[in-house]
Amino acid sequence: MDSQEIITLYETVAVITDQMLSAARAGDWDQLSTLELHCASHVATLKKNDPPVALSGAIRERKVEIIQRILADDREIRNITEPWMTQLSALINSSGTERKLANAYGGNETG
């Protein structure tokens, strides 16, 4: 891949992370998950094809700008999803504990 193709791929990742942020803000976890898979695929392509040689000034600056946007979106996505994941984990653990207590103390009996 040449440098322009690499930059285009970085821009695509930036668009996807922006869409991921929109999905996270909307609480659309299915869409977020789907977009995350697309993003991971593009990142794998970048890892495989990003040239190890130094890019020219303007292209290098553009790459840095795009990466900063991606990282900012990622940080905001994490700010949205981490509290939700903590709540989900607590709910799952609570349900599991309730089930264990019910099984241990005969909570499933009728009568």
Residue pairs with C-beta under 8 A, 6 or more apart in sequence:
1 9
1 49
1 50
1 51
3 51
3 55
3 56
3 59
4 59
5 49
6 46
6 49
6 50
6 51
6 55
6 63
7 59
7 62
7 63
7 66
9 42
9 45
9 46
9 49
10 46
10 63
10 66
10 67
10 70
11 66
12 42
13 39
13 42
13 43
13 46
13 66
13 70
14 66
14 69
14 70
14 73
16 35
16 38
16 39
16 42
17 39
17 69
17 70
17 73
17 74
17 77
18 69
18 73
19 31
19 35
20 32
20 35
20 36
20 39
20 73
20 77
21 73
21 76
21 77
21 80
23 29
23 31
23 32
23 35
24 32
24 76
24 77
24 80
24 81
25 80
27 84
29 84
32 77
32 81
54 60
55 63
101 107
102 108
